[in-house]
Amino acid sequence: MGRTSSLKAQLRLTERIFASRDDRRTVDAIDAGLERVEAGILHQVSFADPVADVRSRYLLSAGGKRIRPLLTLLTAQLGDGVTDAVVTAAQAVEILHVGSLYHDDVMDEAGERRGVPAAQEVWGNSVAILTGDLLFARASKLIAGIQGADMVRQAEVFERLVLGQLHETVGPQPGEDPVDHYLRVLRDKTGALLSAAARWGASFAHAPQQYLEPLEEFGLRIGVAFQLIDDVIDLAPEQADTGKHAGTDLKAGVPTLPLLLLRSRAQDDPADAALLERLDRLEDADDGTLDAAVAELREHAVTAETAAEARRWAEEAVAALAPLPDGTVKRALVRFADLLVDRSK
């Protein structure tokens, strides 16, 4: 998906978030902001060095949902709206996210990202890692250039991203519940960045200080819900319009909540143990074997439990918005949460 189709998808999302005609002015402001973010994001990662320039633009050029910049522009409506500082923050949060994808794909040995070969498939692991580092540096530089930016908080976000990846790579420690460990990873890897996106929009638009912590909590919790629904989407039939191939994470050996819940159940249920054994042998399985195992897990109770857990985190995210004033932005954030967890339908 290229830049134009990516932008069209973003604009359709804003239309779904703002259901009322009374919100038209806010919709127009956010759509204009999205166009500014999209138009400038490749410029923000331009490097004089042609080697760095081509590689750092690679995944950004491939498109993406731009959910994090959208959240930044949305929460900015609680203050001065889409200012230059807010646009820069929205670009920085997306660049930070994409930098983490370069690293994720190396760790997960992913073959594809956003419809194109993963960066390490094109240039190798070392180049992919270094490119991710370059994007982290550029995002930090952008945030540092915003007047009044809190660089300690920005560093904390980066730290949490790295800790999340580290904990995922090392796995649960002795005596640690695997599900608790997994949710901790999601809070750090996905929740921390959405939390920053929600806070930065309001903060750099000079919204009232008392809104910042509720927005951080909203972003954190909706981030976990978002990733849990991705676990469900990974099992969706091929014809579903999800943008993912069924069983991609399972075949790659990436932990997901349905698999972790099944592993816990398998200790007491022979049928679950047999399914788990088949799932653990998917790395070299043919398409027919993969499809059959994925279909069985998709219909299993653990997948419904995962969807219910995602909804619970989304409901807690919405509850965190209680201190915000009623109105267009609060309604839109509630709708934003609903849409993120409804992606599997």
Secondary structure, 3 states (H helix, E strand, C coil): CCHHHHHHHHHHHHHHHCCCHHHHHHHHHHHHHHHHHHHHHHHHCCCCCHHHHHHHHHHHHCCCCCHHHHHHHHHHHHCCCCCHHHHHHHHHHHHHHHHHHHHHHHHHCCCEECCEECHHHHHCHHHHHHHHHHHHHHHHHHHHCCCCCCHHHHHHHHHHHHHHHHHHHHCCCCCCCHHHHHHHHHHHHHHHHHHHHHHHHHHHCCCCHHHHHHHHHHHHHHHHHHHHHHHHHCCCCCCCCCCCCCCHHHHHCCCCHHHHHHHHHCCCCHHHHHHHHHHCCHHHCCHHHHHHHHHHHHCCHHHHHHHHHHHHHHHHHHHCCCCCCCCHHHHHHHHHHHHHHCCCC
